[in-house]
């Protein structure tokens, strides 16, 4: 396995089993088995590097879920006009420069030179024009598995550019999504530039109109106040987004089901709750705790409402999405237990 791993690392590009076999003097059949073992091994590590297999080829690359965090050491951000020209080249390649100029105007000649200087496209002379195609650096920049022009063209046509707000980063990572992070609530200049290029944005419910000032794509308002709401949001994101990892998503849903079952068992026979906000009522119902005006009062901690149980709601953005919900459920169960002990 080590020699196959070394071959993928040294190549820095996708390799077929035949190419690996030729480089390592191993039988192609053995190579496929060893490469599949590497795919599973790297998936289980959960590290920053992954080995992916697709259409008979294998590649070692930066894991897409962490690519956003290490982008400072990669190519600098592309300006929107340059990015649009690049998208046209990627979607229509091989594309002649004269045809590109017809589509994008004379400014595209300057764009081609800059994109070629950055190594994102290749411009090969053919008669009185040039034929434009994307490069390996293009595939690496956009986190694509392979750099073959046909694969890139199909991927660009099918790909939905996804972003999440900071609170949903851990959810996107757990689902194995290819995503970026933006702040649509109080956006900085770089957030505004990102939103102009997005197809899908995951954000908190009730804020879609605020994002519309700079964003015109599809919005998923993902409720994550309870485990049940979180499961519904995961199903919706998996349906709408491109590239969600079915194994990771399934494992995440199983984890949530297990946690919820455990919390409901702990809440069995608990005293009723008097919820002082709709979200607290949703949590109580998710736990199977009855709601009653004479119950133990519970309120979100941000509201400044006097209550016997204060439920944390404004937690740090970097907190794992499941831990956010667990912290709220724990606060309610602990509060009910302390109320019982005090009587």
N, C-alpha and C positions, 0 to 999 in steps of 0.2 A: 504493500500500500504506500510505503514511504516514497518509492521512486515515482509512482503516479502523482502523488501529491507534489513532489518536487518539480515534475514536468509541468503541471498546471501553474505552479508559482512562477517558474522560469519563463513560461510562454507569455503570461500576462494577457492572454486572449483566449477565446473559446477554441477547444481542440476536439476533433472527432476521436472516437476510440481507435481508429486506424492510425491517426497521427500520433497518438500516445504510444500505441504498440510499436510503431516504427522508431520512435525516439527512445523507447525503453527496452526494446528487444523482448517484449512480452507478447503472448498471444492476444489477439483482439478480444476474444471471449473472456479471458482472464481480466483484461483491462476494464471491460464494462462492469464486471462484478466488483472489482476494486474501486472503481470510480463511484459506483452506486453506494458502496460502503462509506466512502468519503463524504458523499452528500448527506447520508444519515448521521455520520459522526459529527460533522460541522454543524448540522441542524441541532443536535443535542447539546452542543457546547454553549449555544446562545452568545457567542462572542461577536466581535466586530467584523470577522471575515466569514464568508460562506462559500461552499462549493455548490453550484447549481447544475442540474442536467436538463437539457431541453433540445428536442428534435435531433437526438443522437449525438449531441456535443456537450462538453463539460467546460465549466469556467470557474476560476477562483476569483472572488471580487469582494469589495467592501459591501457589507450587509446593507440593503436599502434602508432599513429602519434607522441606521445611525449615520447614513451618508450626509444628512442635513447638518449634523453636529460637527462634521470634519470638513465642511465645504471651504473653510478659510484656507486650507492648504491646497485646494483645487483651483481650477480656473475661476477668475473673477466673474461676478454676475453679469449676464448679458442684458443690455438695454432692450426695451420692448421692440423698437423697429428692427433691430438686428435679429432678435429672437423670432420675429414673424417671418423674416426672410429665411432664416434657418429652418423654420417649421415647413415652409413651402418646399425647400430643397429636399428635406427629409421625406416628406409625404409624396413627392412626385419624382424622386430620383430613379434612374439617371435623368437629369434635367439639363438642357442646354442653357448656357448663360443668356443667349438671345431670348429664349422663351421666358426665363426668369425676369428679364428686363421688361418684357411685355406685361408680365403679371404685377411687377413691383415698381416699375419705372427705372429711370437712369440711376437713382440712388443705390440700386442694388449692386452696381459695379463696385462701389466702395465697400458695400457690405461683404461681397464675395472676397475681396482682398483681405479684410479684417478677419473673416471667418477662416480663411485659408491660413493666415498668419497664426491664428490661435490653434490650428491643427484640427478644427472641427469638421472641415470639408476638404475634399480633394478636387482640384480643377485641372482636368487634362485636356490639352489642346486637341481639337478635332475640326479640321478645315478652318473656317473663319470664326469659329466660336469655341467655347470650352464646355466640356461635359462635367457636371457637378454631381458629386456623391458624398455621403457622409463617411466618417472615418471611425477607427477604433476609439479615438479620443471622444468623439461625439457619444458613442454608446456608453463610455465610462462616465461622462458628464451627466447624462440623463438616467444612469442606473439601469440601462438595458442589459439583458443577458448576453446578447450577441451583437456583433458589428456588421453582419452580412447586410448589404443594402436592401435585399428583399424582406428580410426579417424586420429591419428598422422601419421600412415603409409601412408594413402591416401593423407594427406596434404603434406607430404614430397615429395611424387612422383609428385604431381601437382604444388607445390609451386615454384615460380620463385623468387630468391633472388635479390631484387632490391636495387639500390643505386642511388642517385642523387648528383650532385655537389651543393655547398652551395647556388648558385643562384636559384635553383629549389626547395629548401626546402618548401617554402610557397605554391608552386603549388602542391607538393606531399601531404602536409597537407590538402589543400583545396579539393583534390580528395579522401581523406580518405585512402591513400595507406599505406602499411606496408613497410617501407624503412629505409635505413641508409644513412649517408652522407659521401662522400669521396671527396678528392681533387686529381683527376687524372693528373692535369697539372704539379704540383710540389709536388708529393706525399711524405709524411713522411712514416716511417716504418709501422705504424698502417694502413695507407691508402693502402699500398701495400698488407698487409695481408688481408684486407677486399676485395680488388679487386680480389684476387685469389679465393674467395669463391662466387663471384657474378655470376648471370645469365644475368642480364640486367642492363645497366648503362645509365642514362639520363644525357646528357651534351650539351654544346654549339656546334653549327655547326662548322665544320672545324678543330676540335681538336681530332678526333677519332684516327688518327695515333699516336698521342702523348701518348694516353692511352694504345695502343697496347703493349707497352714495358712491362707492368705488368698485362694486362687484355686481356682475350681471348674470353669473352662472347659477347652477342649482345649489340649493341650501338643504342640508339635513339638520334639522333642529333636534339634537340628540338628548333626550331626557336621561339623566343618570342619578336621579334623586333616590331611587330604590333599586334593588337587584332586579325586580321584574321589569322596570323601565329600562335598565341597562341592557337586559337581554333583548328587548324589543329594538333598542337602538343598534345593537350589534347586528341583528338580522337585517335591519334596514341598510346599514352601512355596507354589509357584505353583499347585498343585492345591488346597490348602486355603484359602489367603488370598483375600480379595476385592480385585480391582483391580490385580493385578500387570500391569505393562506388557509385553505379549508381545514388542515390539521390543527393549526394554531387556534383558529376560530372555534372549532369544535371542542378543543381542550379547554378553552376559556369558558365556553358555555357550560361544560360539565363542572368546572370549578365553581361557577356561580351557583349552579343547581345544588351542589354539595354544601356550599356555605349557607345558602338560604334554608335548606332542610335542617341544618344544624341550629340555626338561629330560631327557626319556628319551633323546634323541639324545646329549646331553652325557654322560649316565651310561653310555652304551654301552661295554662292555669294562671297567667299573669293578671294582675288587676287591670281594670279598664283605664284608658288614657283619655284625657281631655285635651285634644290637639288645639293649639292656638294659631295654627297656620295650615294651609292645604297640604304643604309638603310633609308636615309631621303626621297628618292624617293618613297620607299615602304610605308612610313608613310603618305606622301602626297596623294598617290593613295588610301590608306585605308580610309583617311578622305574625299575623293572625291574632293580634291583640284587639279586643273590642274597644269601641269608641263610645264614651259616655260623658255627659256634662258633669257628672259627679266624680269622674275619674281623676287620676293624677295629672296635673297640668304639665304640658310640655310645649316648648317654644324654640324656634331657631335662635341661636345665640347672637346673631347680628341685629335682631329686631329691637332689642332693648325692652322686651316684654318680660315682666316678672312672672316666673313659672318655677314649679318644683324641679323640673328637668330642663336643662339647657342643652340643646342639641347642636353640635358644631356643624356649620354649613360653609363658612368662608375659610376653607382650608387652603394651604399653599398649593399653587398650580402644579408644582413638581411632585406632589403626592400621587401615588399610584391610584388609578380610578377605583379599584376594588377596595383599597384601604380607606378611601374617602367614605364609602358607604358603610364599611365595617365600623368605622369610628362612630358614625351616627347611631347604628344599631346597638353598639356597645354602650353608648351614653344612655339610651332609653332603658335597656335591660338593667344596667347598673343603678339608674335612678329609681326604677321600680323596686329593685331588691333593697335599696337603702330605705325607701319609704316603708316597705314591709317590716324591716328590722326596727324602725323607729316607733312602731305601734305596739 
